[in-house]
Amino acid sequence: MKRIYALRFLLLLSFFSLALRGLKAETDFKIFTGYRCDHLKWKALELSAQTDISVDQVLTELNFTKQNIALIGGEAKFIDSCLYAKARGDYGWIINNHHVKESLIALHRDTSPGSTFAQIATLQTKAHVKGYVGDFSAAIGYPLESACGQVFVAPLIGYSYAEQTFKIHDSIPALLISSRGHFKTLWHGPWIGADMNVALTSQWSIFGEIEYHYLMNKRTLSSSLSLIPVNAFLHKHYCSTGQGIYLKAGTHFNWCGWILGLDMVAQYSHVRHQRERINWGYLGGNVSLGCAF
């Protein structure tokens, strides 16, 4: 199933590139492999469903840190005198054995005037994580080129889709705590941005990309995490909106129609909705090889 999911992006990019090949314009297609380190933190403050204990609110938290991910993907671009279009997609899987930190804090408010919430219980556990990620983005824009042809800029409008699935397993027991399940997030929405390319020589150039995303986020937490005295993380579904930014910078070398590239990427997105907050970001790098026609 994972292989089919990964091939969808590459096949879509291949069809996109082949469809543009017949047009009288510059088209290139690249395949890349790389690495990125993801960080995702989710918090939710909820009213307790327990009536037989002195717990008013429950602060639950999942903290996925240093999730090292191997990537494979592809990118296709089309450049004409009045149209610039691009699409990219990738698939990645967690290759390390880092942990997810799961926390639950039970809060109670005293009935006296002016009282604040007091922490009456804090329970934590760690569990190993496996999983995969997938991203797809497509955009169109208008190309602007300097008179000398060395500087190229294209304002863009596009749409993106990103998914992370973290599978929690092999929990480390502590105070009768057990945990197995998965946490899945979907980020999708429109974005605006720009691509820029500066030709240093006839074969070597540097480039940069910036994107601002308006995101709709859906997340599902399905877990058997059991914490005394409160049971939490049982099949919860959330939807909300947020913002994000994507940055990319690199260089590529063009020789006889072949393109060799190296780039660095950074991304940060966040959602805040009522009693809930989620932050997601990563840093990474890629090596690419492709051809221009």
N, C-alpha and C positions, 0 to 999 in steps of 0.2 A: 504493500500500500504506500509506503514511504517513497519507493522508487517511482511509482506512478505519479505521485504528487510532485516530485522533483522534475519529472520529464515534462509536465504540463507547461512550466515556464519556458523551458528550452525549446519545445515544439512551437509554442506561440511566438517566441522571438524569431525562430527560423522562418515561419510563415510570413511574419511581418517583414523580414528582410527580403525574402524571395518576391513578395508582392511589390516591393519598391524597386527591385532590381531592373525591371523593364522600363522604368522612367529615366529620362535623360537628365540625371542629376547624380551627385556623389552619394553613395551609400556604403556604409561599412558595418560589419558584424564582428563582434568579439566574444570570445569565451574566456571567462576568468575563474580563478580560484584564489581563495584567501582565508583570512582569519579575522574574527572579531570577538570582543569580550563584552558580554551583555550584563547589565545590572537592571533589575526590576524590583520595585518595592511597592507593596499594596497594603493599605490600612483601611479599616472600616470600624466605625464606632456605632454600636447597635444597642437597642434596648434589650434587656435580658428577658427571656421567655420563662425563666425560673420564678416560681411563686413561693417556694418553700425555703428560700435562702435570701440573705440580705445583699443581693446584687442588683443594682439599678441599670448599669451599662456594662458592656463588654467591648474592650478594644482588642480586635484581632489583627494580626499582622503576618504577612509573608514577605521574606526578604531574600531574593535570589541574587547573590553577589558572585562576581568573577566566573560567570558561565562562559567558558572558552568554547568557541564554536568554529568549526571548519565549514567553509562555504564553497559552492560551485554555482556558476550562473552564466548569464549571457546578456549582451547589450547590442541593440541595433539602432543605427542613426541614419537619417535621410536629410540631405541638405540640398535645397533648390534655391533659385534666386529670390523666391517669395515665400518659401515654406521650410520650416525646420521641424522635424519630428523625431522622437526617440522613444524607445521602450527598453526596459531592463527588468530582469527577474533573477532571483537566486533562491537556493535551498541550502540549509545548513543543519548540522546536527552537533549536539554537545559532545565534546571529546574528552572532558576532564571528569573528575570525581568530586567536584566541590559540593557543598551542602546548601540546602535551603534552611534558613532559620525561621521557625514557626513560634509565634508568641501569642499568648492570651493574657490579658490583664483585666481582672474583675474590679469594678469601681462601685463605691457605695456613697451616697450622700446622706449626711446626718440631717435629721429633721429640724435642728435648731436654726434660727434665722442667720443668714449670712454665711452658711456653711458651704464648703466646697467638696468636690468628690475626693474620697480617700481610697487609695489603692489597698485592697484587702487580699488580693491573691495575684501572683504572677507565675505563670507556668510556661516553660520553654522546652523545645526539643529541636533536634536537627535530623535531617534525613538526606540521603543521597538523591541526586537528581539526574534524570536522563530526559531527552526530548529533542525537538527539532524546531526550526524556524523557517519561514518562507516570506518572500517579499516580491511584489510586482508593482511597477510604476510605468505610466505612459504619459507623454506630453506633446504638445504642439506649440509652435511659436513663430516669430518672424525674425529672420536672420539680418543682422546689421554687420557690415564689414567696412574696415577702413579703406581709404583710397589706395594704400600700398598693399593691401591684402594680408597684412601681418597680424591684425587684431580682428577677432570675430566675437560678437556678442549677440545673444538671442534671448529676449524675454520670453517666458514660457508660462503656460497654464496646463495643469495636468491633474491626474488622479492616481492615488496610490492605495495599495492594499498590503498589509503586513499581518503576520500571524506568528504567535509563539505558543508552543505546547510544552509545558514542563511536567514530566511524570515523576511524582514523588514516591519513593520506594525504599525498602531496607531501612526503616526508621531505627534510630537509636533510642531504646526505651529509657525513660526517666520518670519516676513517680507515676507509674502505670499509664504512661502516655504512649499511644500508638498512632501511626500515621501512614496511610497509603492513599494515593489518589492522583489527580492531575489538576493543573491550573492552566487554562487556555485563554488567551487574549487575542482579539481581532481589532486592528486599527485600520480604518479606511476613510478616505475623504479627498476633497479637492486640494490643490496646492498651487501657489504661484512662485516663480523663481526666475533664475537666469543661468545660462551657460556662457562661459567665456573661454576663448582659446587664443594664445599668443604664440606665433611662429617665431622661434629664435633663429632657426636656419631653415633650409628647404626640406629637411628631414626631421628635425627635432623641434618639439613645441611643448609648452606647459598649458595646463587648463585648470579651470575651477568651476564648481557648481554650488549654488545656494538655493534652498527651497524652504518656503514657509508653509506648513500644513495646517489645515483646519480638519480635525480628526473626530470621527465618531468611533467610540470604543465600546466593545462588547466583551465581557469576560465571564467565564464560567469556572467555578471552583467546585470540584466534586472530590470529597475526601472523607476518610474514615477517622479523621483526627478526633480522639476522645480525651478530653481534659476534665479533671475533677475540680470543682463541682459543676462545670458547665460544659456541655457538648457543643462544638462549633464546627464551622467549615463543612456543612452538610448540604451539598448541591445548591449553591447560591448562584444567581444570575444577576448581572448588573449591566446597565447601559448608560452612557453619558457622553459628553463631548469635551474636547480639549484642543490643545495646540502642540505643534512640534516644529523643529528646525532640523534640516539636513545639510551637511557641508561635505564637500569632496574637493580634493586638490591632488594633482599628479602631473605626470609627464608621459609622453609617448614618442616613440621613434618609428618613423615610416621608411621602409626600405623595400623597393620594388613591389609595392602594393600590399606588403605585409606590415602589420602594426603590432609593436610590442609596447605594452604600457605598464606603469606602476603608479598606484594611487593610495591615498589615505582617506578614510571616511570617519565622520562623527555624526551622531544623531542623538537628540534629546526630545522626549515628548512627555506631557503630563496631563492629568485629568483631575479635577477637583469637583466633586458633586455632593452637596449637603454634608453628610457625615463620612464621606469616603474620599480617599486620595490614592492615586497610583502614578508612579514615576517610572519611566523606561528610557534607558540610554545605552549607547555602545560606542566603542572605538575599534577601528579595524584597518586592515590594509589588504590590497589585492594585486595580483599579477595577472595581466591579460595578454592574449594573443588573438589576432584577428586579421582580416583582410579588407581592403577597400576596392570598390569596383564602380 
